[in-house]
Amino acid sequence: MNIQQLTRYFVSVFSILKSLHPEAPEFQQDDSVKTLASSTASTCMKNFDIDEDNKLSVDEFRAYFFPQAQAR
């Protein structure tokens, strides 16, 4: 998954959250969903993309979220 795909994913997630919680401070600014999605995608890529190929693989995701599985 590349940064554009990850951003689109987070736009979907934050759009749903905004519809459920429109009063949340995070959603009070214009274009807040896109801004949050872009920022979150960038942070995820920075933290998850171990081999720095600008793509997030299943293995990189798994290594980040399930480090105990890597120790076996």
All heavy atoms as a GROMACS GRO file, in nm:
protein
  583
    1MET      N    1   0.085  -0.116   0.000
    1MET     CA    2   0.000   0.000   0.000
    1MET      C    3   0.091   0.124   0.000
    1MET      O    4   0.182   0.134   0.080
    1MET     CB    5  -0.087  -0.003   0.126
    1MET     CG    6  -0.180   0.113   0.137
    1MET     SD    7  -0.290   0.110   0.281
    1MET     CE    8  -0.380  -0.040   0.254
    2ASN      N    9   0.063   0.216  -0.091
    2ASN     CA   10   0.145   0.338  -0.095
    2ASN      C   11   0.076   0.450  -0.017
    2ASN      O   12  -0.033   0.432   0.036
    2ASN     CB   13   0.175   0.379  -0.240
    2ASN     CG   14   0.051   0.414  -0.319
    2ASN    OD1   15  -0.046   0.468  -0.266
    2ASN    ND2   16   0.053   0.383  -0.448
    3ILE      N   17   0.140   0.564  -0.012
    3ILE     CA   18   0.090   0.676   0.071
    3ILE      C   19  -0.046   0.726   0.023
    3ILE      O   20  -0.132   0.761   0.104
    3ILE     CB   21   0.194   0.791   0.078
    3ILE    CG1   22   0.154   0.895   0.183
    3ILE    CG2   23   0.215   0.856  -0.056
    3ILE    CD1   24   0.176   0.851   0.324
    4GLN      N   25  -0.069   0.726  -0.108
    4GLN     CA   26  -0.198   0.772  -0.160
    4GLN      C   27  -0.310   0.675  -0.119
    4GLN      O   28  -0.420   0.720  -0.081
    4GLN     CB   29  -0.194   0.786  -0.313
    4GLN     CG   30  -0.108   0.899  -0.361
    4GLN     CD   31   0.041   0.862  -0.369
    4GLN    OE1   32   0.080   0.745  -0.359
    4GLN    NE2   33   0.125   0.962  -0.387
    5GLN      N   34  -0.283   0.547  -0.128
    5GLN     CA   35  -0.383   0.447  -0.088
    5GLN      C   36  -0.411   0.455   0.062
    5GLN      O   37  -0.526   0.446   0.105
    5GLN     CB   38  -0.335   0.307  -0.125
    5GLN     CG   39  -0.328   0.284  -0.274
    5GLN     CD   40  -0.250   0.160  -0.308
    5GLN    OE1   41  -0.147   0.130  -0.249
    5GLN    NE2   42  -0.299   0.086  -0.407
    6LEU      N   43  -0.306   0.473   0.138
    6LEU     CA   44  -0.321   0.484   0.283
    6LEU      C   45  -0.400   0.610   0.319
    6LEU      O   46  -0.487   0.606   0.407
    6LEU     CB   47  -0.182   0.486   0.348
    6LEU     CG   48  -0.171   0.455   0.495
    6LEU    CD1   49  -0.237   0.323   0.531
    6LEU    CD2   50  -0.025   0.453   0.537
    7THR      N   51  -0.374   0.719   0.249
    7THR     CA   52  -0.448   0.843   0.273
    7THR      C   53  -0.596   0.825   0.240
    7THR      O   54  -0.683   0.866   0.318
    7THR     CB   55  -0.388   0.959   0.192
    7THR    OG1   56  -0.252   0.977   0.230
    7THR    CG2   57  -0.465   1.089   0.215
    8ARG      N   58  -0.626   0.762   0.127
    8ARG     CA   59  -0.768   0.736   0.092
    8ARG      C   60  -0.836   0.651   0.198
    8ARG      O   61  -0.951   0.675   0.233
    8ARG     CB   62  -0.777   0.669  -0.044
    8ARG     CG   63  -0.762   0.764  -0.160
    8ARG     CD   64  -0.807   0.704  -0.291
    8ARG     NE   65  -0.741   0.579  -0.326
    8ARG     CZ   66  -0.629   0.570  -0.395
    8ARG    NH1   67  -0.569   0.678  -0.439
    8ARG    NH2   68  -0.577   0.452  -0.424
    9TYR      N   69  -0.765   0.553   0.250
    9TYR     CA   70  -0.820   0.469   0.356
    9TYR      C   71  -0.856   0.555   0.478
    9TYR      O   72  -0.966   0.546   0.532
    9TYR     CB   73  -0.720   0.359   0.394
    9TYR     CG   74  -0.756   0.290   0.522
    9TYR    CD1   75  -0.859   0.198   0.526
    9TYR    CD2   76  -0.687   0.318   0.640
    9TYR    CE1   77  -0.894   0.134   0.645
    9TYR    CE2   78  -0.721   0.256   0.758
    9TYR     CZ   79  -0.824   0.164   0.760
    9TYR     OH   80  -0.858   0.103   0.877
   10PHE      N   81  -0.763   0.639   0.520
   10PHE     CA   82  -0.788   0.722   0.638
   10PHE      C   83  -0.895   0.828   0.613
   10PHE      O   84  -0.966   0.866   0.706
   10PHE     CB   85  -0.658   0.785   0.691
   10PHE     CG   86  -0.573   0.688   0.766
   10PHE    CD1   87  -0.445   0.658   0.724
   10PHE    CD2   88  -0.621   0.625   0.880
   10PHE    CE1   89  -0.366   0.568   0.794
   10PHE    CE2   90  -0.543   0.534   0.951
   10PHE     CZ   91  -0.415   0.506   0.908
   11VAL      N   92  -0.909   0.878   0.490
   11VAL     CA   93  -1.019   0.969   0.459
   11VAL      C   94  -1.151   0.898   0.487
   11VAL      O   95  -1.242   0.955   0.547
   11VAL     CB   96  -1.012   1.020   0.313
   11VAL    CG1   97  -1.145   1.082   0.270
   11VAL    CG2   98  -0.900   1.120   0.297
   12SER      N   99  -1.162   0.773   0.445
   12SER     CA  100  -1.285   0.696   0.471
   12SER      C  101  -1.310   0.679   0.620
   12SER      O  102  -1.421   0.700   0.668
   12SER     CB  103  -1.275   0.558   0.406
   12SER     OG  104  -1.264   0.568   0.268
   13VAL      N  105  -1.206   0.642   0.692
   13VAL     CA  106  -1.219   0.620   0.837
   13VAL      C  107  -1.259   0.749   0.908
   13VAL      O  108  -1.355   0.752   0.986
   13VAL     CB  109  -1.087   0.566   0.897
   13VAL    CG1  110  -1.092   0.566   1.049
   13VAL    CG2  111  -1.059   0.426   0.844
   14PHE      N  112  -1.189   0.859   0.878
   14PHE     CA  113  -1.219   0.985   0.946
   14PHE      C  114  -1.353   1.044   0.903
   14PHE      O  115  -1.417   1.114   0.981
   14PHE     CB  116  -1.105   1.086   0.928
   14PHE     CG  117  -0.980   1.048   1.004
   14PHE    CD1  118  -0.857   1.045   0.942
   14PHE    CD2  119  -0.986   1.015   1.139
   14PHE    CE1  120  -0.741   1.011   1.012
   14PHE    CE2  121  -0.872   0.981   1.210
   14PHE     CZ  122  -0.750   0.978   1.146
   15SER      N  123  -1.396   1.016   0.781
   15SER     CA  124  -1.529   1.061   0.738
   15SER      C  125  -1.638   0.995   0.821
   15SER      O  126  -1.735   1.060   0.861
   15SER     CB  127  -1.550   1.030   0.590
   15SER     OG  128  -1.465   1.107   0.510
   16ILE      N  129  -1.622   0.867   0.846
   16ILE     CA  130  -1.718   0.795   0.929
   16ILE      C  131  -1.715   0.849   1.072
   16ILE      O  132  -1.820   0.876   1.132
   16ILE     CB  133  -1.690   0.644   0.928
   16ILE    CG1  134  -1.721   0.587   0.789
   16ILE    CG2  135  -1.772   0.571   1.036
   16ILE    CD1  136  -1.671   0.447   0.766
   17LEU      N  137  -1.595   0.868   1.126
   17LEU     CA  138  -1.584   0.921   1.261
   17LEU      C  139  -1.645   1.060   1.273
   17LEU      O  140  -1.712   1.091   1.372
   17LEU     CB  141  -1.438   0.924   1.306
   17LEU     CG  142  -1.374   0.788   1.332
   17LEU    CD1  143  -1.225   0.804   1.360
   17LEU    CD2  144  -1.444   0.720   1.449
   18LYS      N  145  -1.625   1.143   1.170
   18LYS     CA  146  -1.683   1.278   1.173
   18LYS      C  147  -1.836   1.272   1.172
   18LYS      O  148  -1.902   1.350   1.240
   18LYS     CB  149  -1.632   1.361   1.056
   18LYS     CG  150  -1.684   1.503   1.059
   18LYS     CD  151  -1.625   1.587   0.948
   18LYS     CE  152  -1.679   1.730   0.957
   18LYS     NZ  153  -1.616   1.816   0.859
   19SER      N  154  -1.891   1.179   1.096
   19SER     CA  155  -2.038   1.168   1.093
   19SER      C  156  -2.092   1.119   1.226
   19SER      O  157  -2.204   1.156   1.265
   19SER     CB  158  -2.083   1.078   0.979
   19SER     OG  159  -2.050   0.943   1.004
   20LEU      N  160  -2.014   1.039   1.297
   20LEU     CA  161  -2.056   0.989   1.428
   20LEU      C  162  -2.033   1.090   1.540
   20LEU      O  163  -2.106   1.092   1.638
   20LEU     CB  164  -1.982   0.859   1.461
   20LEU     CG  165  -2.013   0.739   1.373
   20LEU    CD1  166  -1.917   0.625   1.405
   20LEU    CD2  167  -2.158   0.696   1.390
   21HIS      N  168  -1.928   1.173   1.525
   21HIS     CA  169  -1.889   1.269   1.630
   21HIS      C  170  -1.857   1.405   1.569
   21HIS      O  171  -1.742   1.452   1.576
   21HIS     CB  172  -1.769   1.216   1.707
   21HIS     CG  173  -1.789   1.082   1.768
   21HIS    ND1  174  -1.865   1.063   1.881
   21HIS    CD2  175  -1.746   0.959   1.730
   21HIS    CE1  176  -1.868   0.934   1.910
   21HIS    NE2  177  -1.797   0.870   1.820
   22PRO      N  178  -1.955   1.470   1.508
   22PRO     CA  179  -1.926   1.599   1.442
   22PRO      C  180  -1.879   1.709   1.537
   22PRO      O  181  -1.817   1.806   1.494
   22PRO     CB  182  -2.059   1.636   1.376
   22PRO     CG  183  -2.162   1.560   1.452
   22PRO     CD  184  -2.095   1.435   1.502
   23GLU      N  185  -1.906   1.692   1.665
   23GLU     CA  186  -1.866   1.793   1.764
   23GLU      C  187  -1.721   1.779   1.809
   23GLU      O  188  -1.668   1.865   1.880
   23GLU     CB  189  -1.958   1.785   1.886
   23GLU     CG  190  -1.936   1.665   1.977
   23GLU     CD  191  -1.982   1.529   1.923
   23GLU    OE1  192  -2.056   1.523   1.823
   23GLU    OE2  193  -1.943   1.428   1.983
   24ALA      N  194  -1.655   1.673   1.769
   24ALA     CA  195  -1.516   1.649   1.812
   24ALA      C  196  -1.426   1.764   1.766
   24ALA      O  197  -1.438   1.811   1.652
   24ALA     CB  198  -1.465   1.518   1.756
   25PRO      N  199  -1.338   1.810   1.853
   25PRO     CA  200  -1.251   1.923   1.819
   25PRO      C  201  -1.168   1.899   1.692
   25PRO      O  202  -1.141   1.993   1.617
   25PRO     CB  203  -1.159   1.936   1.940
   25PRO     CG  204  -1.224   1.862   2.050
   25PRO     CD  205  -1.316   1.761   1.988
   26GLU      N  206  -1.132   1.775   1.666
   26GLU     CA  207  -1.051   1.742   1.549
   26GLU      C  208  -1.123   1.773   1.418
   26GLU      O  209  -1.058   1.791   1.315
   26GLU     CB  210  -1.013   1.593   1.549
   26GLU     CG  211  -0.924   1.551   1.662
   26GLU     CD  212  -1.000   1.520   1.791
   26GLU    OE1  213  -1.124   1.531   1.795
   26GLU    OE2  214  -0.933   1.484   1.888
   27PHE      N  215  -1.256   1.779   1.422
   27PHE     CA  216  -1.333   1.798   1.300
   27PHE      C  217  -1.391   1.938   1.284
   27PHE      O  218  -1.475   1.962   1.199
   27PHE     CB  219  -1.446   1.694   1.294
   27PHE     CG  220  -1.397   1.554   1.295
   27PHE    CD1  221  -1.441   1.464   1.391
   27PHE    CD2  222  -1.306   1.509   1.201
   27PHE    CE1  223  -1.395   1.334   1.393
   27PHE    CE2  224  -1.259   1.380   1.201
   27PHE     CZ  225  -1.304   1.291   1.298
   28GLN      N  226  -1.345   2.033   1.363
   28GLN     CA  227  -1.402   2.168   1.358
   28GLN      C  228  -1.341   2.256   1.250
   28GLN      O  229  -1.400   2.354   1.210
   28GLN     CB  230  -1.389   2.236   1.496
   28GLN     CG  231  -1.462   2.161   1.606
   28GLN     CD  232  -1.607   2.129   1.570
   28GLN    OE1  233  -1.682   2.218   1.534
   28GLN    NE2  234  -1.644   2.002   1.577
   29GLN      N  235  -1.225   2.222   1.201
   29GLN     CA  236  -1.160   2.301   1.096
   29GLN      C  237  -1.209   2.259   0.959
   29GLN      O  238  -1.245   2.143   0.938
   29GLN     CB  239  -1.007   2.283   1.103
   29GLN     CG  240  -0.945   2.322   1.234
   29GLN     CD  241  -0.959   2.471   1.261
   29GLN    OE1  242  -0.945   2.552   1.172
   29GLN    NE2  243  -0.988   2.505   1.385
   30ASP      N  244  -1.210   2.354   0.864
   30ASP     CA  245  -1.241   2.320   0.725
   30ASP      C  246  -1.138   2.220   0.674
   30ASP      O  247  -1.020   2.230   0.707
   30ASP     CB  248  -1.238   2.445   0.637
   30ASP     CG  249  -1.353   2.539   0.667
   30ASP    OD1  250  -1.455   2.494   0.723
   30ASP    OD2  251  -1.340   2.659   0.633
   31ASP      N  252  -1.183   2.126   0.597
   31ASP     CA  253  -1.095   2.026   0.536
   31ASP      C  254  -1.024   1.938   0.641
   31ASP      O  255  -0.918   1.882   0.615
   31ASP     CB  256  -0.991   2.094   0.446
   31ASP     CG  257  -0.959   2.013   0.322
   31ASP    OD1  258  -1.040   1.926   0.285
   31ASP    OD2  259  -0.852   2.036   0.264
   32SER      N  260  -1.083   1.927   0.759
   32SER     CA  261  -1.020   1.853   0.868
   32SER      C  262  -1.001   1.705   0.837
   32SER      O  263  -0.900   1.646   0.876
   32SER     CB  264  -1.100   1.870   0.997
   32SER     OG  265  -1.232   1.820   0.981
   33VAL      N  266  -1.096   1.644   0.768
   33VAL     CA  267  -1.086   1.502   0.737
   33VAL      C  268  -0.964   1.475   0.649
   33VAL      O  269  -0.883   1.386   0.678
   33VAL     CB  270  -1.216   1.450   0.671
   33VAL    CG1  271  -1.196   1.311   0.613
   33VAL    CG2  272  -1.330   1.448   0.772
   34LYS      N  273  -0.947   1.554   0.544
   34LYS     CA  274  -0.832   1.535   0.454
   34LYS      C  275  -0.701   1.565   0.525
   34LYS      O  276  -0.601   1.496   0.505
   34LYS     CB  277  -0.847   1.622   0.330
   34LYS     CG  278  -0.955   1.573   0.237
   34LYS     CD  279  -0.965   1.661   0.115
   34LYS     CE  280  -1.079   1.616   0.026
   34LYS     NZ  281  -1.094   1.703  -0.090
   35THR      N  282  -0.701   1.668   0.609
   35THR     CA  283  -0.579   1.704   0.682
   35THR      C  284  -0.539   1.593   0.779
   35THR      O  285  -0.422   1.553   0.784
   35THR     CB  286  -0.600   1.836   0.759
   35THR    OG1  287  -0.633   1.939   0.664
   35THR    CG2  288  -0.477   1.875   0.837
   36LEU      N  289  -0.636   1.543   0.854
   36LEU     CA  290  -0.608   1.433   0.947
   36LEU      C  291  -0.564   1.307   0.873
   36LEU      O  292  -0.472   1.237   0.917
   36LEU     CB  293  -0.731   1.402   1.032
   36LEU     CG  294  -0.764   1.499   1.144
   36LEU    CD1  295  -0.903   1.470   1.199
   36LEU    CD2  296  -0.661   1.488   1.254
   37ALA      N  297  -0.629   1.277   0.762
   37ALA     CA  298  -0.595   1.158   0.685
   37ALA      C  299  -0.452   1.166   0.632
   37ALA      O  300  -0.376   1.069   0.643
   37ALA     CB  301  -0.693   1.140   0.570
   38SER      N  302  -0.417   1.280   0.579
   38SER     CA  303  -0.283   1.298   0.524
   38SER      C  304  -0.176   1.288   0.633
   38SER      O  305  -0.074   1.220   0.617
   38SER     CB  306  -0.274   1.433   0.454
   38SER     OG  307  -0.146   1.454   0.404
   39SER      N  308  -0.201   1.352   0.744
   39SER     CA  309  -0.107   1.350   0.856
   39SER      C  310  -0.092   1.209   0.913
   39SER      O  311   0.020   1.163   0.940
   39SER     CB  312  -0.155   1.446   0.965
   39SER     OG  313  -0.076   1.435   1.079
   40THR      N  314  -0.203   1.140   0.930
   40THR     CA  315  -0.199   1.005   0.985
   40THR      C  316  -0.129   0.908   0.890
   40THR      O  317  -0.048   0.826   0.933
   40THR     CB  318  -0.342   0.956   1.016
   40THR    OG1  319  -0.404   1.049   1.105
   40THR    CG2  320  -0.341   0.818   1.079
   41ALA      N  321  -0.157   0.921   0.761
   41ALA     CA  322  -0.091   0.835   0.662
   41ALA      C  323   0.060   0.858   0.662
   41ALA      O  324   0.138   0.762   0.657
   41ALA     CB  325  -0.149   0.859   0.523
   42SER      N  326   0.101   0.983   0.669
   42SER     CA  327   0.244   1.014   0.672
   42SER      C  328   0.312   0.956   0.796
   42SER      O  329   0.421   0.899   0.788
   42SER     CB  330   0.266   1.165   0.669
   42SER     OG  331   0.226   1.218   0.547
   43THR      N  332   0.245   0.968   0.910
   43THR     CA  333   0.299   0.914   1.034
   43THR      C  334   0.310   0.762   1.028
   43THR      O  335   0.411   0.703   1.068
   43THR     CB  336   0.212   0.956   1.154
   43THR    OG1  337   0.214   1.099   1.162
   43THR    CG2  338   0.264   0.897   1.284
   44CYS      N  339   0.206   0.699   0.976
   44CYS     CA  340   0.208   0.552   0.964
   44CYS      C  341   0.321   0.508   0.872
   44CYS      O  342   0.393   0.413   0.904
   44CYS     CB  343   0.075   0.501   0.910
   44CYS     SG  344  -0.057   0.504   1.032
   45MET      N  345   0.334   0.574   0.758
   45MET     CA  346   0.438   0.536   0.665
   45MET      C  347   0.576   0.553   0.728
   45MET      O  348   0.663   0.467   0.714
   45MET     CB  349   0.426   0.618   0.536
   45MET     CG  350   0.506   0.563   0.422
   45MET     SD  351   0.458   0.397   0.366
   45MET     CE  352   0.304   0.431   0.284
   46LYS      N  353   0.594   0.662   0.800
   46LYS     CA  354   0.722   0.687   0.866
   46LYS      C  355   0.753   0.579   0.968
   46LYS      O  356   0.867   0.532   0.978
   46LYS     CB  357   0.718   0.824   0.934
   46LYS     CG  358   0.847   0.865   0.999
   46LYS     CD  359   0.833   1.003   1.059
   46LYS     CE  360   0.875   0.996   1.203
   46LYS     NZ  361   0.844   1.113   1.280
   47ASN      N  362   0.653   0.535   1.043
   47ASN     CA  363   0.674   0.436   1.148
   47ASN      C  364   0.674   0.292   1.099
   47ASN      O  365   0.742   0.207   1.157
   47ASN     CB  366   0.567   0.451   1.256
   47ASN     CG  367   0.585   0.576   1.336
   47ASN    OD1  368   0.696   0.618   1.367
   47ASN    ND2  369   0.475   0.642   1.370
   48PHE      N  370   0.596   0.262   0.996
   48PHE     CA  371   0.579   0.123   0.953
   48PHE      C  372   0.673   0.082   0.840
   48PHE      O  373   0.707  -0.035   0.829
   48PHE     CB  374   0.438   0.098   0.901
   48PHE     CG  375   0.328   0.119   1.001
   48PHE    CD1  376   0.197   0.130   0.957
   48PHE    CD2  377   0.350   0.127   1.136
   48PHE    CE1  378   0.092   0.148   1.046
   48PHE    CE2  379   0.246   0.146   1.226
   48PHE     CZ  380   0.118   0.156   1.180
   49ASP      N  381   0.710   0.173   0.753
   49ASP     CA  382   0.786   0.139   0.633
   49ASP      C  383   0.932   0.110   0.668
   49ASP      O  384   1.021   0.192   0.646
   49ASP     CB  385   0.775   0.253   0.531
   49ASP     CG  386   0.839   0.219   0.398
   49ASP    OD1  387   0.860   0.099   0.370
   49ASP    OD2  388   0.868   0.313   0.322
   50ILE      N  389   0.955  -0.008   0.717
   50ILE     CA  390   1.086  -0.048   0.769
   50ILE      C  391   1.193  -0.043   0.660
   50ILE      O  392   1.305   0.004   0.683
   50ILE     CB  393   1.078  -0.187   0.832
   50ILE    CG1  394   0.983  -0.184   0.953
   50ILE    CG2  395   1.217  -0.237   0.874
   50ILE    CD1  396   0.939  -0.320   1.002
   51ASP      N  397   1.161  -0.092   0.540
   51ASP     CA  398   1.261  -0.096   0.433
   51ASP      C  399   1.267   0.033   0.350
   51ASP      O  400   1.341   0.043   0.254
   51ASP     CB  401   1.241  -0.216   0.342
   51ASP     CG  402   1.106  -0.215   0.271
   51ASP    OD1  403   1.032  -0.115   0.281
   51ASP    OD2  404   1.075  -0.317   0.205
   52GLU      N  405   1.185   0.132   0.389
   52GLU     CA  406   1.184   0.265   0.327
   52GLU      C  407   1.165   0.260   0.175
   52GLU      O  408   1.228   0.337   0.101
   52GLU     CB  409   1.310   0.342   0.364
   52GLU     CG  410   1.321   0.366   0.514
   52GLU     CD  411   1.445   0.441   0.556
   52GLU    OE1  412   1.534   0.465   0.471
   52GLU    OE2  413   1.453   0.476   0.673
   53ASP      N  414   1.074   0.173   0.129
   53ASP     CA  415   1.044   0.166  -0.014
   53ASP      C  416   0.919   0.244  -0.050
   53ASP      O  417   0.869   0.236  -0.162
   53ASP     CB  418   1.031   0.021  -0.060
   53ASP     CG  419   0.911  -0.051   0.001
   53ASP    OD1  420   0.847   0.004   0.093
   53ASP    OD2  421   0.883  -0.164  -0.043
   54ASN      N  422   0.868   0.322   0.046
   54ASN     CA  423   0.748   0.404   0.028
   54ASN      C  424   0.623   0.321   0.001
   54ASN      O  425   0.530   0.366  -0.064
   54ASN     CB  426   0.767   0.509  -0.082
   54ASN     CG  427   0.872   0.610  -0.044
   54ASN    OD1  428   0.874   0.658   0.070
   54ASN    ND2  429   0.961   0.640  -0.135
   55LYS      N  430   0.624   0.199   0.052
   55LYS     CA  431   0.509   0.110   0.045
   55LYS      C  432   0.497   0.040   0.179
   55LYS      O  433   0.596   0.008   0.243
   55LYS     CB  434   0.526   0.007  -0.065
   55LYS     CG  435   0.533   0.065  -0.203
   55LYS     CD  436   0.555  -0.042  -0.305
   55LYS     CE  437   0.574   0.019  -0.442
   55LYS     NZ  438   0.616  -0.081  -0.540
   56LEU      N  439   0.376   0.016   0.218
   56LEU     CA  440   0.350  -0.054   0.343
   56LEU      C  441   0.309  -0.197   0.310
   56LEU      O  442   0.206  -0.220   0.249
   56LEU     CB  443   0.239   0.017   0.421
   56LEU     CG  444   0.213  -0.031   0.562
   56LEU    CD1  445   0.336  -0.012   0.649
   56LEU    CD2  446   0.096   0.044   0.619
   57SER      N  447   0.391  -0.292   0.348
   57SER     CA  448   0.361  -0.433   0.320
   57SER      C  449   0.288  -0.494   0.439
   57SER      O  450   0.288  -0.439   0.550
   57SER     CB  451   0.491  -0.510   0.295
   57SER     OG  452   0.565  -0.522   0.415
   58VAL      N  453   0.231  -0.610   0.417
   58VAL     CA  454   0.164  -0.682   0.525
   58VAL      C  455   0.265  -0.717   0.634
   58VAL      O  456   0.234  -0.707   0.753
   58VAL     CB  457   0.096  -0.810   0.470
   58VAL    CG1  458   0.042  -0.896   0.583
   58VAL    CG2  459  -0.015  -0.773   0.374
   59ASP      N  460   0.383  -0.757   0.595
   59ASP     CA  461   0.486  -0.792   0.694
   59ASP      C  462   0.526  -0.672   0.779
   59ASP      O  463   0.548  -0.686   0.900
   59ASP     CB  464   0.609  -0.852   0.626
   59ASP     CG  465   0.583  -0.991   0.571
   59ASP    OD1  466   0.492  -1.060   0.621
   59ASP    OD2  467   0.653  -1.030   0.476
   60GLU      N  468   0.537  -0.554   0.719
   60GLU     CA  469   0.571  -0.434   0.796
   60GLU      C  470   0.459  -0.399   0.893
   60GLU      O  471   0.485  -0.363   1.007
   60GLU     CB  472   0.599  -0.318   0.701
   60GLU     CG  473   0.730  -0.334   0.627
   60GLU     CD  474   0.748  -0.235   0.515
   60GLU    OE1  475   0.650  -0.195   0.449
   60GLU    OE2  476   0.864  -0.197   0.491
   61PHE      N  477   0.337  -0.410   0.846
   61PHE     CA  478   0.222  -0.386   0.933
   61PHE      C  479   0.222  -0.484   1.049
   61PHE      O  480   0.208  -0.446   1.164
   61PHE     CB  481   0.093  -0.400   0.851
   61PHE     CG  482  -0.032  -0.383   0.932
   61PHE    CD1  483  -0.084  -0.257   0.953
   61PHE    CD2  484  -0.099  -0.493   0.984
   61PHE    CE1  485  -0.201  -0.241   1.027
   61PHE    CE2  486  -0.215  -0.477   1.058
   61PHE     CZ  487  -0.266  -0.352   1.080
   62ARG      N  488   0.240  -0.610   1.019
   62ARG     CA  489   0.241  -0.716   1.120
   62ARG      C  490   0.354  -0.695   1.222
   62ARG      O  491   0.334  -0.712   1.342
   62ARG     CB  492   0.256  -0.851   1.051
   62ARG     CG  493   0.210  -0.968   1.134
   62ARG     CD  494   0.219  -1.099   1.059
   62ARG     NE  495   0.122  -1.105   0.952
   62ARG     CZ  496   0.148  -1.152   0.830
   62ARG    NH1  497   0.269  -1.196   0.799
   62ARG    NH2  498   0.055  -1.155   0.739
   63ALA      N  499   0.472  -0.659   1.174
   63ALA     CA  500   0.586  -0.638   1.263
   63ALA      C  501   0.561  -0.523   1.360
   63ALA      O  502   0.604  -0.527   1.475
   63ALA     CB  503   0.712  -0.609   1.181
   64TYR      N  504   0.489  -0.423   1.315
   64TYR     CA  505   0.462  -0.308   1.401
   64TYR      C  506   0.353  -0.340   1.503
   64TYR      O  507   0.368  -0.310   1.621
   64TYR     CB  508   0.421  -0.187   1.316
   64TYR     CG  509   0.406  -0.061   1.398
   64TYR    CD1  510   0.517   0.014   1.430
   64TYR    CD2  511   0.283  -0.021   1.445
   64TYR    CE1  512   0.505   0.130   1.505
   64TYR    CE2  513   0.269   0.095   1.522
   64TYR     CZ  514   0.381   0.169   1.551
   64TYR     OH  515   0.368   0.282   1.627
   65PHE      N  516   0.244  -0.399   1.458
   65PHE     CA  517   0.131  -0.423   1.546
   65PHE      C  518   0.141  -0.550   1.630
   65PHE      O  519   0.077  -0.562   1.734
   65PHE     CB  520   0.000  -0.424   1.469
   65PHE     CG  521  -0.052  -0.286   1.441
   65PHE    CD1  522  -0.037  -0.232   1.314
   65PHE    CD2  523  -0.109  -0.210   1.540
   65PHE    CE1  524  -0.083  -0.104   1.288
   65PHE    CE2  525  -0.155  -0.082   1.514
   65PHE     CZ  526  -0.141  -0.029   1.388
   66PHE      N  527   0.219  -0.647   1.582
   66PHE     CA  528   0.230  -0.774   1.652
   66PHE      C  529   0.376  -0.813   1.672
   66PHE      O  530   0.421  -0.919   1.627
   66PHE     CB  531   0.157  -0.885   1.573
   66PHE     CG  532   0.014  -0.853   1.545
   66PHE    CD1  533  -0.026  -0.815   1.417
   66PHE    CD2  534  -0.080  -0.859   1.645
   66PHE    CE1  535  -0.159  -0.784   1.391
   66PHE    CE2  536  -0.214  -0.829   1.618
   66PHE     CZ  537  -0.251  -0.791   1.492
   67PRO      N  538   0.453  -0.728   1.741
   67PRO     CA  539   0.597  -0.756   1.757
   67PRO      C  540   0.624  -0.887   1.831
   67PRO      O  541   0.725  -0.951   1.807
   67PRO     CB  542   0.648  -0.635   1.836
   67PRO     CG  543   0.529  -0.578   1.901
   67PRO     CD  544   0.413  -0.607   1.811
   68GLN      N  545   0.533  -0.928   1.917
   68GLN     CA  546   0.552  -1.053   1.990
   68GLN      C  547   0.553  -1.173   1.895
   68GLN      O  548   0.622  -1.272   1.922
   68GLN     CB  549   0.445  -1.071   2.100
   68GLN     CG  550   0.304  -1.091   2.050
   68GLN     CD  551   0.231  -0.962   2.013
   68GLN    OE1  552   0.289  -0.855   2.005
   68GLN    NE2  553   0.102  -0.975   1.985
   69ALA      N  554   0.484  -1.166   1.784
   69ALA     CA  555   0.483  -1.275   1.686
   69ALA      C  556   0.618  -1.287   1.615
   69ALA      O  557   0.656  -1.395   1.574
   69ALA     CB  558   0.372  -1.253   1.584
   70GLN      N  559   0.689  -1.176   1.603
   70GLN     CA  560   0.818  -1.176   1.538
   70GLN      C  561   0.926  -1.242   1.623
   70GLN      O  562   1.026  -1.290   1.572
   70GLN     CB  563   0.862  -1.032   1.504
   70GLN     CG  564   0.764  -0.956   1.418
   70GLN     CD  565   0.747  -1.019   1.280
   70GLN    OE1  566   0.844  -1.057   1.217
   70GLN    NE2  567   0.624  -1.031   1.237
   71ALA      N  568   0.905  -1.246   1.753
   71ALA     CA  569   1.005  -1.300   1.846
   71ALA      C  570   1.008  -1.453   1.848
   71ALA      O  571   1.101  -1.511   1.901
   71ALA     CB  572   0.977  -1.247   1.987
   72ARG      N  573   0.909  -1.514   1.791
   72ARG     CA  574   0.902  -1.662   1.793
   72ARG      C  575   1.000  -1.726   1.701
   72ARG      O  576   1.050  -1.685   1.608
   72ARG     CB  577   0.762  -1.708   1.756
   72ARG     CG  578   0.662  -1.669   1.858
   72ARG     CD  579   0.527  -1.720   1.816
   72ARG     NE  580   0.426  -1.652   1.894
   72ARG     CZ  581   0.299  -1.679   1.884
   72ARG    NH1  582   0.257  -1.773   1.803
   72ARG    NH2  583   0.211  -1.616   1.955
   0.00000   0.00000   0.00000
